[in-house]
Amino acid sequence: MRGTLAALSSPRPLVETMPAVYRQDARTQQLCDAFDEVLAPILATLDSFCAYLDPHTTPEDMLGWLAGWIGLAFDGHESESRRRDLIAAGVRTMAVLGTVHGIREAVASVFDLEPEIEESGGTVGSTTAGVAPPGSPHPHLVVRLTVTDPRMVDERRFDALVEAVKPAHIPHRVEISGGAV
């Protein structure tokens, strides 16, 4: 949690901004010193605000706040370094959210496994009329993980992740199978 630091001083003391007649007054100096002590951490925070927005440099107690900006919730099993990496990956994933690439990035970031993705969409360009469109008229999405032991992956967590990063209008299914990775 942020707080006061004994050795932290204001970069521009308030007493220096006062007219000369007030600078000589002891009460004014004490009042300005008190304000400087309270304002110094705020000014230091504002001066280093970019560091608070970077998941690799923000203080540990700010990670939850930063994760909330991108809709990321931790389940308590992640280490500090893992949470930092997940936030950084989440920011990159936001740019491709709802795409096959975005789903792949999200699943790979959380489970450290490359998923196999089957989806019904597609695009085509043609100068000839009557070309059949690619994909399927019935939207679907299947995301598969192949692991040595299927019990190692929490299926509900996997399903919730896919639900969060896929397009809302497309039904999905997750599959976890055992085999060679």
C-alpha positions in Angstrom: 0.0 0.0 0.0 1.2 3.5 -0.7 2.1 5.7 2.2 4.5 8.3 3.5 8.3 7.8 3.3 10.4 9.5 6.0 13.2 10.5 3.6 11.0 11.6 0.7 11.0 15.3 0.1 8.9 17.5 -2.2 10.6 18.4 -5.5 9.2 21.9 -5.0 8.6 22.9 -1.4 5.4 24.9 -0.9 7.1 27.5 1.3 9.2 28.5 -1.7 6.0 29.5 -3.6 4.8 31.8 -0.8 5.4 35.6 -0.8 8.4 36.7 1.1 6.4 38.0 4.0 5.0 34.5 4.7 8.3 32.7 4.3 9.6 34.3 7.5 6.5 33.1 9.6 7.3 29.9 11.6 3.6 28.7 11.5 3.5 29.1 7.7 6.7 27.2 7.4 5.4 24.4 9.6 2.1 24.2 7.7 3.9 24.1 4.4 6.3 21.4 5.7 3.2 19.4 6.8 1.6 19.7 3.3 4.9 18.8 1.6 5.2 15.7 3.7 1.6 14.6 2.7 2.0 15.6 -0.9 5.5 14.2 -1.6 4.3 10.6 -2.0 1.5 11.7 -4.4 4.0 13.8 -6.5 6.4 10.9 -6.5 3.7 8.5 -7.6 2.6 10.9 -10.4 6.2 11.3 -11.5 6.6 7.6 -11.9 3.1 6.7 -13.0 4.4 5.0 -16.2 6.1 2.5 -13.9 2.7 1.7 -12.3 1.3 0.9 -15.7 4.0 -1.6 -16.6 3.3 -5.0 -15.2 7.0 -5.7 -14.8 7.7 -2.6 -12.7 4.5 -1.9 -10.8 4.6 -2.7 -7.0 3.2 -6.1 -6.2 0.1 -4.8 -4.4 -0.9 -2.9 -7.6 -0.9 -6.1 -9.8 -4.6 -6.8 -9.0 -5.6 -3.2 -9.9 -3.6 -3.4 -13.2 -5.1 -6.8 -14.0 -8.6 -5.4 -13.4 -8.0 -2.8 -16.2 -7.9 -5.6 -18.8 -10.6 -7.8 -17.1 -8.1 -10.3 -15.8 -8.8 -12.1 -12.5 -6.3 -14.3 -10.6 -7.4 -17.4 -8.8 -4.7 -17.3 -6.2 -2.5 -20.0 -7.6 -0.1 -17.7 -9.5 3.3 -16.5 -8.2 4.1 -12.8 -8.4 6.3 -13.3 -11.6 3.5 -15.4 -13.2 0.9 -12.7 -12.5 3.2 -10.1 -14.1 3.7 -12.3 -17.2 -0.1 -13.0 -17.4 -0.9 -9.2 -17.3 1.7 -8.5 -20.0 0.3 -11.3 -22.1 -3.3 -10.1 -21.4 -2.4 -6.7 -22.8 -1.0 -8.2 -26.0 -4.1 -10.5 -26.3 -6.5 -7.5 -26.0 -5.4 -6.4 -29.5 -6.5 -9.7 -31.0 -9.4 -10.6 -28.7 -12.0 -12.7 -30.3 -9.7 -14.0 -33.1 -8.2 -17.5 -33.4 -4.8 -15.9 -32.8 -6.1 -14.3 -29.6 -7.6 -17.5 -28.3 -4.4 -19.3 -29.1 -2.3 -16.6 -27.2 -4.6 -16.6 -24.2 -4.7 -20.4 -23.8 -0.9 -20.7 -24.4 -0.2 -17.9 -21.8 -2.4 -19.5 -19.1 -1.7 -23.2 -19.6 1.8 -23.1 -21.2 0.4 -25.4 -24.0 -0.3 -24.8 -27.6 -3.9 -25.4 -28.3 -5.5 -26.9 -31.5 -8.3 -24.7 -32.7 -11.1 -25.6 -35.1 -13.5 -22.9 -36.1 -16.2 -22.4 -38.7 -15.3 -19.0 -40.1 -13.3 -18.1 -43.2 -12.9 -15.4 -45.9 -12.4 -15.5 -49.6 -12.0 -13.1 -52.4 -13.1 -13.9 -56.0 -13.8 -12.0 -59.2 -16.1 -14.9 -60.3 -19.7 -14.8 -59.1 -21.2 -17.8 -57.5 -18.1 -19.0 -55.6 -19.1 -20.9 -52.5 -18.1 -19.2 -49.3 -15.6 -20.9 -47.1 -16.3 -22.3 -43.6 -19.6 -23.5 -42.3 -22.9 -21.7 -42.1 -23.3 -22.9 -38.6 -20.8 -21.2 -36.2 -18.7 -23.3 -33.9 -15.4 -23.3 -32.1 -13.5 -26.3 -30.7 -10.4 -25.7 -28.6 -8.3 -28.8 -27.8 -5.4 -29.3 -25.5 -3.3 -32.4 -25.7 -1.5 -33.2 -22.5 0.3 -36.2 -21.0 -2.2 -36.4 -18.1 -5.6 -34.8 -18.8 -6.2 -34.5 -15.0 -3.4 -31.8 -15.0 -5.7 -29.3 -16.7 -8.8 -27.9 -14.8 -11.5 -28.2 -17.5 -13.8 -25.6 -15.9 -10.9 -23.1 -15.8 -10.1 -23.9 -19.4 -13.7 -23.5 -20.5 -14.0 -20.2 -18.6 -10.9 -18.9 -20.3 -12.2 -19.8 -23.8 -15.6 -18.3 -22.9 -13.9 -15.0 -22.0 -11.8 -14.6 -25.1 -14.0 -16.0 -27.9 -16.6 -14.0 -29.8 -19.8 -13.9 -27.7 -22.1 -15.2 -30.5 -20.1 -18.4 -31.3 -20.9 -21.5 -29.3 -17.7 -23.4 -28.2 -16.5 -26.7 -26.8 -13.3 -27.5 -25.1 -11.5 -30.8 -25.2 -8.7 -32.2 -23.2 -7.0 -35.4 -24.4 -4.1 -37.4 -23.2 -1.2 -38.3 -25.5 2.2 -37.2 -26.6 2.7 -33.5 -26.3 
